[in-house]
Amino acid sequence: MKQINIQDIQGFHIGNSEDPYKGTGVTVILSEEGATPGVAVRGGAPGTRETDLIRSEEMIENIHAVVLAGGSAFGLDAASGVMAYLEEKDIGFDTGFSKVPIVPAAVLFDLGYKDPKRRPDKAMGYAACKNALDRNYRDGSYGAGTGATVGKILGPGSAMKSGIGSYAVEIGPVRIGAVVAVNAFGTIYEGEKPLAGPHRDGEILSTEDFMVQGMEASFKGNTTIGCILTNASLSKSQANKLASMSHDGYARAIRPVHTMVDGDTIFVMASGKEEADFNLLGTLASMVMEKAIHAAVKSATCDRLKTHGDFL
């Protein structure tokens, strides 16, 4: 097994667009040929678009993009810009009258970070598509991770900056990776080491400990949203199962996770280029998602442009 760049998984283009001064952004994953989709929504407060059609029993077999955006429910507007871009390229589901791009999306809550009136919109979604073809994607406080924060049980003032992260591997011809914007209510761990979360006097604290002591999960502006990319050949039902299995990566890195104040969602996009053992693929999906979460907080920057671990 060898680590690779997330952009080396054939069949996909990833792009960021953001407004760093207003504190929000969007990340787009394009599949011009169409990818087999999956999705698993585990959080209690999701903001999503076009997830019903990804169910195994529904008609659509391929999607053309996944949008991860800030802006809470307002940020879903960015998907309109992605649809406009794909329509210009004559990419979409052929209805016989026109091609309709299939563009699922999920959003996170970043309205409390800087300017609550600035949200990802159609123009920002369109720009992310153009940037995807220029391979401008990078981990950190960019794209959907621009306004992401973690560890908010003590309120936004004690949270830490997060971002978007990626991690990918290959075994023989099979490649699989994850892109994830981490805006979690809980504390982020690498093994038993806390990487980011609520802080006091320079110490990163356990969200679970506060909850056990009786503190309620009162801050509702959270959500971790991500996508598994692979060149493996999957059926739609397998892609949905893979999305479900990849949530184990969330559980390993975020504590607590899947709460009623999180909107945790994972998409899958499979380009169908290579045959792969499904159980191995599921194991790898959890691993790359966990490591992508670590990358998101390690690469994050705050306004002072220091390394991860900065407080807001």
Residue, then its C-alpha position, 0 to 999 in steps of 0.5 A: m500500500k502506498q500513499i498518493n495524492i488525492q488528485d491522482i485518482q483518475g476520473f475526478h477533478i477537485g477544486n476550491s473556491e472561497d472568500p477568506y475575508k468573509g470566512t466561507g467557501v465551497t469544494v467541488i468534486l467533478s466526474e465528467e464521465g459520471a460516477t457511481p454514487g453512494v451516500a450515508v447521512r448519520g448526523g441529526a442536523p444535515g443540510t443536503r441536496e439530491t441524496d434521495l436519488i442516490r438510494s439503491e432502488e432509485m433510477i439514477e446510476n451516475i452523478h456528475a459532481v459532489v458539492l461540499a460547501g459552507g453557508s448552512a442551508f444557504g450554501l446549497d445554492a453553490a450547486s446551481g453554479v456547478m450545474a451551470y458549468l456542467e451544462e455548458k460542457d454538455i455533461g448530464f443525464d440525457t432526458g431527450f430534451s436536454k442534459v441535466p447534471i446530477v449534483p448532490a451536495a452537503v453543507l456545513f454551518d460556518l455562519g458564526y465564523k466571520d460574516p453570516k451574510r456571505r455564503p457560497d453562491k452560484a458564482m462561487g460554485y462555478a468558480a470552484c469547477k473552473n479551479a478543479l480543472d486547474r488542479n488548484y485543490r489543497d488541504g487547509s482552511y480553503g474551500a468548504g473548510t474556510g470557515a470550519t471550526v471544531g470543539k464548540i461545547l463551550g461556545p464558539g469562543s473556545a473552539m479551534k480552527s479546522g479546515i478541509g483535508s484529504y488522504a489517498v492510497e493505492i494497492g496495485p491498480v486500485r486507488i481510494g481516497a477521502v476529502v472531508a471538511v471538518n466542522a465537528f461539535g466534538t474533539i478531534y483525536e489521532g489515536e488517543k492524542p487530541l488534535a483539536g477541540p475545546h480549549r482552556d488555558g492552552e489545553i485541548l479538552s475532551t468534549e465527552d468529559f464535559m457531556v458526562q459532567g452534565m453539560e449539554a450539546s447546546f451549540k447547533g452549528n456543526t457538521t462534518i461533510g466528506c466524499i470517498l473517491t475511488n477508481a474501483s468498479l462498484s454497484k450503486s448498492q455497494a457504493n451506499k454500503l461503502a459510504s456507511m462503512s466509511h463513517d467508521g473513520y469519523a468515529r475513530a477521529i471525532r468524539p462524540v460523533h453523529t450527534m443531534v447537533d451534527g449533520d455528518t454526511i459522506f458521499v461516495m463516487a466510484s469511477g468504475k475503472e478497476e475491480a477490487d475486493f469490496n471488504l478491502l475497499g471498505t476497510l481502506a475507506s474508513m482508514v483514509m477518511e480518518k487520516a483525511i480528518h487529521a489532515a484537515v485540522k493539521s493543515a488549518t490556519c487561523d487569521r494569524l496564519k500559524t500552524h494547526g493548534d491555533f485557537l480562534 
